[in-house]
Amino acid sequence: MRGAGLVDAVTDDDITPRAIQLVYALGERPNRAAVLQRAEAWRPYRMWALVLLNVWLRGQPPEVKGRRGLRRRPK
């Protein structure tokens, strides 16, 4: 989506909810509706906010990422 030039979109992935959970100190991972609600504050640059959250979370140690880990795309 970012490569297509969309700067105000919210992806539906496994990483974003975990990053939002950590950044906002939530007790559990937010569902899609809660992710979209939080992302409203980032308009009109929601995609870039998600990119930064994703990069930050991927750089964290496994115990921070969570038990489920983060799915990687097959090579």
Beta strands, then each sheet from edge to edge (+ up, - down):
end
